[in-house]
Structure formats: structure tokens, C-alpha cells
Amino acid sequence: MALFDVAADSYVRFMGRFSTPLSVPFADIGLAGVDSSARVLDVGCGPGILTSELVKRQGEANVSAVDPVEAFVQAAAASYPAADVRVAAAEALPYPDDTFGATLAQLVVHFMSDPVAGVGEMVRVTAPGGRVSACVWDNAGGTGASSSFWRVVQRYDPEAEGEKARPGSWGGDLTRMFTDAGLQDVEETLLTVRRDFATFEEWWEPFTLGVGPAGAYVRSLNQIEQTGLMGALREEHGGGPITIQASAWTATGLV
């Protein structure tokens, strides 16, 4: 998880811009039909963006959350002291079988070292009849939160890897993983959120914080290259206001 070896505040300033609004419709899907008193798990919780939405709906004591980054776990635990927040990888969840009524992973599957194992662990810790859900930005389709950034990058640097090849980033891939993991009644949909930025600088500045693949790419550039990229992006988007619509493939299934 070196891509997220950053301060919790930096993560929220970059990822939270889109994951916070996404957490509402994602929780609607992930908790559909789940009893309001059921225990639920947030896999790859970061500093607690989805955790916050789950706490509102299930109550703090019914929410568990895990993340491999200790700084993120500390931040989430400080915000929700009654929740069970632990340092753990998705591929080795520290809970017994059949513990939760719902297990959710928001914008995490594509960063798991072994996505199939991670989804399998989510299934294992979810009780029969419980719901497992995950979402990943539509990077392959070009409508992810950072897709407009990568389009400009690859115009000038065709060797830049981008995020299109990450697991779950295209329609049907999450469904394949869920079906292979033995989930039933798997449904996949595309959730879209919108964020308005008053100025180009408001949109651009979080890219300089080193968060995720986009932030790591910006950090890899020297000052001249970074200034050139910023200029190309400003030419693409204008000085502001800027509106970004971001879509995420979302799959849910029953154990």
C-alpha cells in the first residue's frame, strides 16, 4: 500500500472529494435489505470516509473497519471510538466466519494485492444471507474520478501506466470476481457523482499531495515537468469553475 503511505488529511483532501459523495449511494446498495442492528464491516476504510456513512446508518458500535495503513486506522478510530477499527489487509481479515450482516469495500478492490482473495475473505466473514458489495472507478471506460487527469498525462507521456488496467475498472469484472467467490444474485450498476470546483487550483492542488497512482505520478516529475503538466491540464479544463462527473462500477451479491 505504498501508494497510500501518506497523512490521513492528505488522503481525505484528495480521495475524499469524490469518495465522500459516493459513499451515500454505495451504502444504499451495500445495506439494502440489511437489518439496521446488524454488524457491518468497512474493508479498506482509509481514514473513515465510508465508515462515517455506515456509522450514521448502523450505529457506531455495530461498525467494524480495517485498513493496512496504521495512520488511517488511527484517524478512523479517533473519529469513531466505539467502532472496532483494526490494522489488517483485506486478504486476511481478522474476524471469524459469518460475523457480519454486510461487508463493503469502497474503491479498494483495485488496490488489493490479491483481489480474488480479498473478495473471498469478504464472503467468509459475512453471514449466510448477508450482503457483500464493492465499487471501483470506471477507469477503463474513462469516466473515473481521475480519468480526465490521465487523458492529458498520456497525451504527453504515452508510457504512463494510468489506472485503466486495475481490477474491477471495467464493466463486468466485479461481477466475475463476485461470481467466482460464490456470491448469489450478483447485480452490477454504475454510480455517478458530481463535484464542482470554483477554480482550477482547487481541483489541481490535491494531485500534488502524493496520494494514489495520480499523486505518485505527479510526485515523480521534476519541477519543470510538473509545471508543464499543470499548464496542459489548465488548458484542458480552463481556469474554473470546473465540474467533474465520476462514475464507479458497483457490484453487490448475497452470501
Buried (B, 14 or more C-beta within 10 A) or exposed (E): EEEBEBBBEBBBBBBBBBBBBBBBBBBEBBBEEBEEEBBBBBBBBBBBBBBBBBBEBBBBEBBBBBBBBEBBBBBBBEBBEEBBBBBBBBBEBEBEEBBBBBBBBBBBBBBBEEBBBBBBBBBBBBBEEBBBBBBBBBBBBEBBBBBBBBEBBBEEBEEEEBBBEBBBBBBEBBBBBBEEBEBEEBBBEEBEBEBEBEEBEBBBEBBBBBBBBBBBBBEEBEEEEBEEBBEBBBEBBEEBEBEBEBBBBBBBBBB
